[in-house]
Amino acid sequence: MFYLFMAKSALADGSIKSEEKLRRTVRRYGELMGTAELEAHQKRGFKPNLLNFYTKSRYHCEDPRLVCECQRLNEQTALFNVVRCPFAHCAALYNMQKEAKIFCEEYTAACIEAYTGKVAQVNVSEVLTEPRNTHCRIASYYRPGNIPGDCWRKYFDSFMETCQPDDAESENPDAHEALAYSSRMMLTAFVSGSVDEKTAASGIRTAGEAIASFLKNRATCMEQKVDGDFLSRNCPFDFETMREDAQLAPFAAAFDAAMR
């Protein structure tokens, strides 16, 4: 939701320049996340390759609402068809498929390129945020032949492409921690990225109001009180920290005002 309302504000004037800025911002967010995954894997001693990117993620958590067909996954190749996606569903509900489509077209490529030092090739040929499509098609290729000399051994166990090992199990990180980090990175991308300051400030206020409204409705449906405990379990933002940050304080202020 945060992205959708920020993107809507960024595209409000309908200009080509605005879309260019939004695409650069999404790519910046992808670069931040891909770099974070790379650093986490290097710290833990994992070889940075596509198999580890998808099965040992530190900042991308699994979502049970996401239905994805894995056609091939190994160190060098990742082929996926996404047939149901909560992000696409949310975009359709809010009539923001145009804004969401830009994210789908830019994020994955930027993230994997940052993770692989711009060596991997990523193709997103279809996205669910395009109403005419029935699935999202993501194909990624990371070849040791594109890495100079014997340096490929730092990233792959084998020069030849192999099948996915039978014992390759996904490590699902702490969902709240992963969402909190990715949310901070998205805020960072918008407030320090290509979108101009006035547009970013407007989007932050709108997003804060929209998220507050959503959480209030959710709490009502669950017959729960909107307090600190509820927010800690249902929202990834650290509002105490945000209130002390000059760039992010408008988001917290809009959120607080809408919650009253």
Contacts in CASP RR format, 6 or more apart in sequence:
PFRMAT RR
TARGET T0000
AUTHOR 0000-0000-0000
METHOD contacts of the structure
MODEL  1
MFYLFMAKSALADGSIKSEEKLRRTVRRYGELMGTAELEAHQKRGFKPNL
LNFYTKSRYHCEDPRLVCECQRLNEQTALFNVVRCPFAHCAALYNMQKEA
KIFCEEYTAACIEAYTGKVAQVNVSEVLTEPRNTHCRIASYYRPGNIPGD
CWRKYFDSFMETCQPDDAESENPDAHEALAYSSRMMLTAFVSGSVDEKTA
ASGIRTAGEAIASFLKNRATCMEQKVDGDFLSRNCPFDFETMREDAQLAP
FAAAFDAAMR
1 90 0 8 1.000
1 94 0 8 1.000
1 207 0 8 1.000
1 210 0 8 1.000
1 211 0 8 1.000
1 214 0 8 1.000
2 183 0 8 1.000
2 186 0 8 1.000
2 187 0 8 1.000
2 207 0 8 1.000
2 208 0 8 1.000
2 211 0 8 1.000
3 99 0 8 1.000
3 100 0 8 1.000
3 103 0 8 1.000
3 186 0 8 1.000
4 90 0 8 1.000
4 91 0 8 1.000
4 94 0 8 1.000
4 96 0 8 1.000
4 99 0 8 1.000
4 100 0 8 1.000
5 203 0 8 1.000
5 206 0 8 1.000
5 207 0 8 1.000
5 208 0 8 1.000
5 210 0 8 1.000
5 211 0 8 1.000
6 186 0 8 1.000
6 190 0 8 1.000
6 195 0 8 1.000
6 200 0 8 1.000
6 203 0 8 1.000
6 204 0 8 1.000
6 206 0 8 1.000
6 207 0 8 1.000
7 22 0 8 1.000
7 96 0 8 1.000
7 99 0 8 1.000
7 100 0 8 1.000
7 102 0 8 1.000
7 103 0 8 1.000
8 96 0 8 1.000
8 99 0 8 1.000
8 203 0 8 1.000
8 206 0 8 1.000
9 199 0 8 1.000
9 200 0 8 1.000
9 202 0 8 1.000
9 203 0 8 1.000
9 206 0 8 1.000
9 207 0 8 1.000
10 18 0 8 1.000
10 21 0 8 1.000
10 22 0 8 1.000
10 25 0 8 1.000
10 195 0 8 1.000
10 199 0 8 1.000
10 200 0 8 1.000
10 203 0 8 1.000
11 18 0 8 1.000
11 19 0 8 1.000
11 22 0 8 1.000
11 98 0 8 1.000
11 99 0 8 1.000
12 18 0 8 1.000
12 199 0 8 1.000
12 202 0 8 1.000
18 199 0 8 1.000
19 102 0 8 1.000
20 194 0 8 1.000
21 194 0 8 1.000
21 195 0 8 1.000
21 196 0 8 1.000
22 99 0 8 1.000
22 102 0 8 1.000
22 194 0 8 1.000
22 195 0 8 1.000
23 102 0 8 1.000
23 105 0 8 1.000
23 106 0 8 1.000
24 193 0 8 1.000
24 194 0 8 1.000
25 189 0 8 1.000
25 190 0 8 1.000
25 193 0 8 1.000
25 194 0 8 1.000
25 195 0 8 1.000
26 102 0 8 1.000
26 103 0 8 1.000
26 106 0 8 1.000
26 107 0 8 1.000
26 110 0 8 1.000
26 189 0 8 1.000
27 106 0 8 1.000
27 107 0 8 1.000
27 109 0 8 1.000
27 110 0 8 1.000
28 110 0 8 1.000
28 189 0 8 1.000
28 193 0 8 1.000
28 194 0 8 1.000
29 107 0 8 1.000
29 110 0 8 1.000
29 185 0 8 1.000
29 186 0 8 1.000
29 189 0 8 1.000
30 106 0 8 1.000
30 107 0 8 1.000
30 110 0 8 1.000
30 111 0 8 1.000
30 114 0 8 1.000
30 189 0 8 1.000
31 110 0 8 1.000
31 111 0 8 1.000
31 113 0 8 1.000
31 114 0 8 1.000
32 114 0 8 1.000
32 185 0 8 1.000
32 188 0 8 1.000
32 189 0 8 1.000
33 59 0 8 1.000
33 60 0 8 1.000
33 111 0 8 1.000
33 114 0 8 1.000
33 182 0 8 1.000
33 185 0 8 1.000
34 110 0 8 1.000
34 111 0 8 1.000
34 112 0 8 1.000
34 114 0 8 1.000
34 115 0 8 1.000
35 114 0 8 1.000
35 115 0 8 1.000
36 58 0 8 1.000
36 59 0 8 1.000
36 181 0 8 1.000
36 185 0 8 1.000
37 53 0 8 1.000
37 57 0 8 1.000
37 58 0 8 1.000
37 59 0 8 1.000
37 60 0 8 1.000
37 111 0 8 1.000
37 115 0 8 1.000
38 48 0 8 1.000
38 114 0 8 1.000
38 115 0 8 1.000
38 117 0 8 1.000
40 58 0 8 1.000
40 59 0 8 1.000
41 47 0 8 1.000
41 48 0 8 1.000
41 52 0 8 1.000
41 53 0 8 1.000
41 56 0 8 1.000
41 58 0 8 1.000
42 48 0 8 1.000
44 56 0 8 1.000
46 52 0 8 1.000
46 56 0 8 1.000
47 75 0 8 1.000
47 154 0 8 1.000
47 155 0 8 1.000
47 156 0 8 1.000
47 157 0 8 1.000
48 115 0 8 1.000
48 116 0 8 1.000
48 155 0 8 1.000
49 75 0 8 1.000
49 76 0 8 1.000
49 142 0 8 1.000
49 155 0 8 1.000
49 156 0 8 1.000
50 73 0 8 1.000
50 74 0 8 1.000
50 75 0 8 1.000
50 76 0 8 1.000
50 77 0 8 1.000
50 78 0 8 1.000
50 112 0 8 1.000
50 120 0 8 1.000
50 140 0 8 1.000
50 142 0 8 1.000
51 73 0 8 1.000
51 74 0 8 1.000
51 75 0 8 1.000
51 78 0 8 1.000
51 164 0 8 1.000
51 168 0 8 1.000
52 75 0 8 1.000
53 78 0 8 1.000
53 112 0 8 1.000
53 115 0 8 1.000
54 73 0 8 1.000
54 78 0 8 1.000
54 170 0 8 1.000
55 73 0 8 1.000
55 168 0 8 1.000
55 169 0 8 1.000
55 170 0 8 1.000
55 171 0 8 1.000
56 170 0 8 1.000
56 171 0 8 1.000
57 170 0 8 1.000
57 171 0 8 1.000
57 173 0 8 1.000
57 178 0 8 1.000
58 173 0 8 1.000
58 178 0 8 1.000
59 173 0 8 1.000
59 178 0 8 1.000
59 181 0 8 1.000
59 182 0 8 1.000
60 173 0 8 1.000
60 178 0 8 1.000
60 182 0 8 1.000
61 172 0 8 1.000
61 173 0 8 1.000
61 174 0 8 1.000
61 175 0 8 1.000
61 178 0 8 1.000
61 179 0 8 1.000
62 170 0 8 1.000
62 172 0 8 1.000
63 86 0 8 1.000
65 84 0 8 1.000
65 85 0 8 1.000
65 86 0 8 1.000
65 89 0 8 1.000
66 82 0 8 1.000
66 84 0 8 1.000
66 85 0 8 1.000
66 86 0 8 1.000
67 82 0 8 1.000
67 83 0 8 1.000
67 84 0 8 1.000
67 85 0 8 1.000
68 80 0 8 1.000
68 81 0 8 1.000
68 82 0 8 1.000
68 83 0 8 1.000
69 80 0 8 1.000
69 81 0 8 1.000
69 82 0 8 1.000
69 83 0 8 1.000
70 79 0 8 1.000
70 80 0 8 1.000
71 79 0 8 1.000
71 80 0 8 1.000
71 81 0 8 1.000
72 78 0 8 1.000
72 79 0 8 1.000
72 164 0 8 1.000
73 79 0 8 1.000
73 80 0 8 1.000
73 164 0 8 1.000
73 168 0 8 1.000
74 161 0 8 1.000
74 162 0 8 1.000
74 163 0 8 1.000
74 164 0 8 1.000
75 142 0 8 1.000
75 155 0 8 1.000
75 156 0 8 1.000
75 157 0 8 1.000
75 158 0 8 1.000
75 161 0 8 1.000
75 162 0 8 1.000
76 141 0 8 1.000
76 142 0 8 1.000
76 143 0 8 1.000
76 144 0 8 1.000
76 156 0 8 1.000
76 161 0 8 1.000
77 140 0 8 1.000
77 141 0 8 1.000
77 142 0 8 1.000
77 161 0 8 1.000
78 138 0 8 1.000
78 139 0 8 1.000
78 140 0 8 1.000
79 138 0 8 1.000
79 139 0 8 1.000
79 140 0 8 1.000
80 136 0 8 1.000
80 137 0 8 1.000
80 138 0 8 1.000
80 139 0 8 1.000
81 135 0 8 1.000
81 136 0 8 1.000
81 137 0 8 1.000
82 128 0 8 1.000
82 135 0 8 1.000
82 136 0 8 1.000
82 137 0 8 1.000
82 138 0 8 1.000
83 134 0 8 1.000
83 135 0 8 1.000
84 128 0 8 1.000
85 128 0 8 1.000
85 136 0 8 1.000
87 100 0 8 1.000
87 103 0 8 1.000
87 104 0 8 1.000
87 129 0 8 1.000
88 97 0 8 1.000
88 100 0 8 1.000
88 104 0 8 1.000
88 127 0 8 1.000
88 128 0 8 1.000
88 129 0 8 1.000
88 136 0 8 1.000
90 100 0 8 1.000
91 97 0 8 1.000
91 99 0 8 1.000
91 100 0 8 1.000
91 101 0 8 1.000
91 129 0 8 1.000
92 131 0 8 1.000
97 129 0 8 1.000
97 130 0 8 1.000
97 131 0 8 1.000
100 129 0 8 1.000
101 127 0 8 1.000
101 129 0 8 1.000
101 130 0 8 1.000
103 129 0 8 1.000
104 124 0 8 1.000
104 127 0 8 1.000
104 128 0 8 1.000
104 129 0 8 1.000
104 136 0 8 1.000
105 124 0 8 1.000
105 127 0 8 1.000
108 122 0 8 1.000
108 124 0 8 1.000
108 138 0 8 1.000
108 140 0 8 1.000
109 122 0 8 1.000
109 123 0 8 1.000
109 124 0 8 1.000
112 120 0 8 1.000
112 122 0 8 1.000
112 140 0 8 1.000
112 142 0 8 1.000
113 119 0 8 1.000
113 120 0 8 1.000
113 122 0 8 1.000
116 142 0 8 1.000
116 155 0 8 1.000
119 142 0 8 1.000
119 143 0 8 1.000
119 146 0 8 1.000
119 147 0 8 1.000
120 140 0 8 1.000
120 141 0 8 1.000
120 142 0 8 1.000
121 140 0 8 1.000
121 141 0 8 1.000
121 142 0 8 1.000
122 138 0 8 1.000
122 139 0 8 1.000
122 140 0 8 1.000
122 141 0 8 1.000
123 138 0 8 1.000
123 139 0 8 1.000
123 140 0 8 1.000
124 136 0 8 1.000
124 137 0 8 1.000
124 138 0 8 1.000
124 139 0 8 1.000
125 137 0 8 1.000
125 139 0 8 1.000
126 133 0 8 1.000
126 135 0 8 1.000
126 136 0 8 1.000
126 137 0 8 1.000
127 133 0 8 1.000
127 136 0 8 1.000
128 134 0 8 1.000
128 135 0 8 1.000
128 136 0 8 1.000
142 155 0 8 1.000
144 152 0 8 1.000
144 155 0 8 1.000
144 156 0 8 1.000
144 159 0 8 1.000
145 152 0 8 1.000
145 159 0 8 1.000
147 155 0 8 1.000
152 159 0 8 1.000
176 233 0 8 1.000
176 236 0 8 1.000
179 236 0 8 1.000
180 236 0 8 1.000
180 237 0 8 1.000
180 238 0 8 1.000
182 236 0 8 1.000
183 236 0 8 1.000
183 237 0 8 1.000
184 238 0 8 1.000
187 204 0 8 1.000
187 248 0 8 1.000
187 251 0 8 1.000
190 200 0 8 1.000
190 204 0 8 1.000
191 200 0 8 1.000
191 204 0 8 1.000
191 247 0 8 1.000
191 248 0 8 1.000
192 247 0 8 1.000
193 200 0 8 1.000
201 250 0 8 1.000
204 248 0 8 1.000
204 250 0 8 1.000
204 251 0 8 1.000
204 254 0 8 1.000
205 250 0 8 1.000
205 251 0 8 1.000
205 253 0 8 1.000
205 254 0 8 1.000
206 254 0 8 1.000
207 251 0 8 1.000
207 254 0 8 1.000
208 251 0 8 1.000
208 254 0 8 1.000
208 255 0 8 1.000
208 258 0 8 1.000
209 254 0 8 1.000
209 255 0 8 1.000
209 257 0 8 1.000
209 258 0 8 1.000
211 235 0 8 1.000
211 237 0 8 1.000
211 255 0 8 1.000
212 254 0 8 1.000
212 255 0 8 1.000
212 256 0 8 1.000
212 257 0 8 1.000
212 258 0 8 1.000
212 259 0 8 1.000
213 258 0 8 1.000
215 226 0 8 1.000
215 230 0 8 1.000
215 231 0 8 1.000
215 234 0 8 1.000
215 235 0 8 1.000
215 259 0 8 1.000
216 226 0 8 1.000
216 258 0 8 1.000
216 259 0 8 1.000
218 234 0 8 1.000
219 225 0 8 1.000
219 226 0 8 1.000
219 230 0 8 1.000
219 234 0 8 1.000
224 230 0 8 1.000
226 259 0 8 1.000
231 239 0 8 1.000
237 251 0 8 1.000
237 252 0 8 1.000
237 255 0 8 1.000
239 252 0 8 1.000
239 255 0 8 1.000
239 256 0 8 1.000
241 248 0 8 1.000
242 248 0 8 1.000
242 249 0 8 1.000
242 251 0 8 1.000
242 252 0 8 1.000
243 249 0 8 1.000
243 252 0 8 1.000
243 253 0 8 1.000
END
